[in-house]
């Protein structure tokens, strides 16, 4: 199973999001074509109610512990409650450009 699908499946099962987008950003980095190593996750869930951002990230890191240890090099997380999602008008910040990693 593709890593992107595993991420989606695990997050859906554990956090029951009202919105989930998993974006493979590996193509923006110095990795071979078709790689699945750099991801951006946008997730909106009631599970984040009354939790600070670091606690939300820890929740996701625990859920994806195996993938983070073995497959994922970078994981950008954008975590929202439904109310927060409405407040930001469903706008997610763009990822910064790659700094070259292996090219240095």
C-alpha positions in Angstrom: 0.0 0.0 0.0 1.2 3.5 -0.8 2.5 5.5 2.2 0.0 8.3 1.3 -2.9 5.8 1.6 -1.6 4.5 4.9 -1.4 8.0 6.3 -5.0 8.7 5.2 -6.3 5.4 6.5 -4.7 5.7 9.9 -5.7 9.3 10.5 -9.3 8.6 9.4 -9.6 5.6 11.7 -8.1 7.3 14.8 -9.2 10.9 14.5 -12.4 10.7 12.4 -11.7 14.0 10.6 -14.4 16.1 9.1 -11.8 17.2 6.5 -8.5 15.4 5.6 -6.1 16.2 2.8 -2.7 14.4 2.5 -0.5 15.9 -0.1 2.7 14.2 -1.3 5.2 17.0 -1.6 8.1 14.7 -2.4 8.3 16.1 -5.9 9.3 19.5 -4.5 12.4 18.0 -3.0 15.7 16.4 -4.0 14.4 12.8 -4.1 13.9 10.3 -7.0 10.6 10.6 -9.0 7.7 8.7 -7.5 9.1 9.0 -3.9 6.8 9.2 -0.9 8.9 10.8 1.7 7.6 14.4 2.2 4.0 15.1 3.1 1.7 17.9 4.1 -1.4 16.9 6.1 -4.3 19.2 6.6 -6.7 17.7 9.1 -9.9 19.1 10.8 -11.2 17.1 13.7 -13.2 17.4 16.9 -10.4 15.3 18.5 -8.3 18.5 18.6 -10.8 20.4 20.8 -9.1 22.0 23.9 -5.6 20.8 22.7 -2.7 23.0 22.0 -0.9 22.6 18.6 2.0 20.6 20.1 -0.5 18.1 21.6 -2.2 17.7 18.3 1.1 17.1 16.5 2.0 14.5 19.2 -1.3 12.7 18.6 -0.5 12.4 14.9 3.1 11.5 15.5 1.9 8.6 17.7 -0.6 7.4 15.1 2.1 7.5 12.4 5.0 6.4 14.5 5.9 3.4 12.3 5.8 5.5 9.1 7.8 8.3 10.6 10.5 5.9 11.7 10.7 4.0 8.4 9.3 5.9 5.4 8.5 9.6 6.1 11.3 12.1 6.0 9.2 15.2 6.5 5.7 15.8 7.7 4.1 19.2 7.7 1.0 19.3 9.9 -1.9 21.8 9.7 -4.3 20.8 12.5 -7.7 22.5 13.1 -10.9 22.1 15.0 -14.0 22.7 12.8 -14.4 26.2 14.3 -10.8 27.1 13.6 -11.1 25.8 10.1 -14.1 28.1 9.5 -12.2 31.0 11.0 -9.2 30.6 8.6 -11.7 30.3 5.7 -10.3 26.9 4.8 -7.0 28.5 3.8 -3.8 26.5 4.4 -0.4 28.1 4.3 1.8 27.1 1.3 4.8 25.0 2.1 8.2 26.7 1.8 10.4 25.9 -1.1 13.0 23.1 -0.7 16.4 24.3 0.6 18.2 21.7 -1.5 18.9 19.0 1.1 21.1 16.6 -0.8 22.4 19.2 -3.2 24.5 20.9 -0.5 
